[in-house]
Amino acid sequence: MRLRIATVAAIAVTMLATAGGVRAENAAPPQAATSAGAPSSDLPLADYQAFDKFAAAHPEIVSDLSHNPQLMKDSEYLAKHPELRNFLSSHSELRSALINDPGDFIEPHGDRSPL
């Protein structure tokens, strides 16, 4: 009896494996991922890396910005934080992206009021 159960189980496994193989053979080939159609306005990877480096060096500023992203446009805040002012000045495209969509760079703080 044990031999029959083992034989039936082996046949079932073989049938399932074969059926899976048939489906895979008949399936359409996978599509290659390309950048065709991607927005050309995306920032270069170097800009994201530059911000990551800045964020690692200045976590207190990034914390402030996570509570209030509008500080990037606040002249008083920028005067108190020349490292942020200088960073934004030297990365003009990144500055625009940060101001327009800070959520792409900075994790919003949970108790921040909507802008």
Order of alpha helices (4+ residues) and beta strands (2+ residues): alpha-alpha-alpha-alpha-alpha-alpha
